Amino acid sequence: MRLAAIVCLVLAPPVGSQVGLPPVRLPQLPPVALPHAPDVLPTETTGDAAVGELDPRYLRELHAVRVRELLRRHRDVLEADPHGALIVRGEVLALAPSPAAMQAAVAAGFSVQRELTLPALDLHITVLHVSGATARALQRLQQEDASGTYDFNHIYLEAGTVAITTSARANTSAARGGSAAATKIGLIDSGVDESHEVFHGLTLERHGCAQAVPAAHGTAVASILVADSAAFHGAAPGATLYAADVFCGKPTGGSVEEIAEALGWLQQQRIAVINISLVGPPDRLLERVVREAVARGTLLVAAVGNDGPSAVLYPASWPGVIGVTGVDARGRVLAEAGRGAQVKFAAPGADMVAAQLRGGYLRVRGTSFAAPIVAGLLALALLSPGNQAAGEAVAALAHSARHVGVPGVDSTYGYGLVGEELRLQAALGSTRSH
């Protein structure tokens, strides 16, 4: 049965909205001698006919359709910024605004909606609300306080899809590593279905919602991270998962505010490696939060996104973040995956399965599902945050990578392909595990 290739849409980054912050570099790596593998073709397309249809024009149109649909359904709480990116209607985030800046905010028609303190990152964020035009009010704030840090409360979306046309069973023949019971790993995503068989006996610390709101994307990504069952296992099987749900089933889920709060919580828990399979536009506030987390020796692993080769999406494209692309079963980069300096590693991202919401397994595709493979492998080597140890963990993974692109570090595969042995192939059929 032919599977429909459905790509999760991402937001086009607004031009000129990134501020100049002191650079945060990836942990310093020693020179890495990468063997070239000429038997793997460094093509940017796959042989799958469905994938061949995913050209940039098609992706842009899909993006526009999804944005219009979200705005139509949730116009009361969502709107688009001047560059077309989704934002929470009437909200602006301010980073530690001064008393004078707050007076200017009140004069511009804002009121304080919420306060968010992230003690582990030494940051304080104020959520301002305005009933008028959000973009005009933000512009006025920036003019009144040019040295301040303000931005919209942007919305970030998943970087992959779990939609398929058939059920699947996990293949038990995939290679299995040792138990990672002593390992802790962070996840910022939608909710995880803890009742699924692949999580039985595992420790899962949940954060973000008053009540659990399991979702397909978060469950699939979590299974690739830590699943540990006879039928299916992840990159760090048995690891303790600290899962922050930033969606909670809300139309405003995936906002900068929610992601920043989740990063602050994970920093308090001393989680060394955090997977973020979400993508969106550059944002001043979230960039600062990411910068502070990276500076404390945390490895943030993020999907580069599926909006086409030229798309530059965040958080994967911020300095210090480990951007991950996806490849198919033949080791060829996904046609829809982003390319550029943000790509640090490649991992399986198609022709594979993951845990399905409410039991069973689904075929998945997208850079969302490549990122947790890299995150899991790094978590096995980095048990606590620290700049030197983080650099050593990344260097070791780079040394182990199989180079499949042009010689050296390239913009398509980064340091190379890792986690090939963890590809969980789908045995297609009508039987579903429960």
C-alpha positions, 0 to 999 in steps of 0.5 A: 500500500502506498503511503501518503507523504504528509509534511507538517508545516512550519512558519516562514521566519520573519525577515529581520526579526533576529537581534544581535546577541553575543554568539553562543557556539556549539561546544568546541570540537577537536578536528574530526576525520570523517571517512567518505562513503562513496557508496551512499549517494549524496542526492537531495531527493529520494526515489519515492514518488510521493516525496518527489512531489514535495517541491518548495512551491508545494510546501509553501502552499501547504504552509499557507493553507494550514496557517489560514485554517488555524486562523479561521478556526481560532481567530479569537486567540491567534493572528499573523504577525507582519511576516505571516507567522502565527502569534497569540493575539494581543500579546507581546513578551518583554524580557525584564522590562525596566519601570520606565519601559513598563510606563511606556507599555501602559502608555501604548495600551498594554496591561500586564497579563502574566509574569514568568520567572525562570530562576535556573536561567536567571530570566524574568519575562512579562507577558503584556496584553493589548486590545488594539493592533498587536504589531503597531503596539509592539513597534511603539514599545520598541521605539520607546525602549530601543535597548529593551527586548520585546517580541510577539508570543510566536507559535511553534509547530511540530516538525513531522507527521504521524499521519498514515494510511495503514497500521503498522507493527514494530519490527523486533529485529532492530538492533538493541543497545544496553539499558539507559536506566541511569540516563535522564532526557528532556522532551519539549513537545505535545503530551505523551501517552504513558499507557502505551506498552513501550513506556511500561515500567519507565519513569516519566516526569510530566510537566505543563498541563493541569491534566495529561493531554496525550497527543500523537506527535509527543507520543511518537517522539517520546517512543523514539527517545526512551521506549523499552519493550520487547517489540520496540525500543528507542535510542536511550531505552529505559531512560527517565523522560522529563516531558514538558507538554507545551500544547495541552490541547490549546489553540495557543499551544506551542507558544514562546511563553510555554517553551520558555517555561518548559526550558526553565523547568528542565534546567531546574531538573538539571537535564543535560540533553533536551529534544525539541522537535518543534519549528517556527520563526526567529524570536528575540525572547526565545533566542535569549532563553536558548542562549542561556540554556546552552551557556550552562552546558545543556545540549538542545537538540532540534529538528531542522524542519520540513519546509524545504531546503532553503527554509531557516527555522528555529530553534535549530538555527540558533547558535549552539543548538544541535540541528538534525535532519532526516534520511530515508532507508537508503540514507538519502536526505529527505527532500523536504528537510532544511539545509544549511549550517544549522544541520549538525547530524543526520539520522533516520527520519522516514521508512520507520515506525513509532508508538501510536496514540492509544496503542499500536504503531504508526509510520512516521516521517519528518525531521521530528523523528530524526532529532530524538535519535540524536538526542538519545545517543547524546544523552547516553554520553552526557549525564549532567550539564557541563560545557566541557562534557557537552563538547566531548559528547558531541565530538564523540558522536561526530567521530562515530558518524558515517559520512555520506555527503561531500568531504568534511562537514556539509550543509546537508548531513552535517557531521554525518549519519548516526543511529542507522541501527536504530531505524525501526522498520515497519512491518505493514499489516492490519494487526495493531498492538495494544 
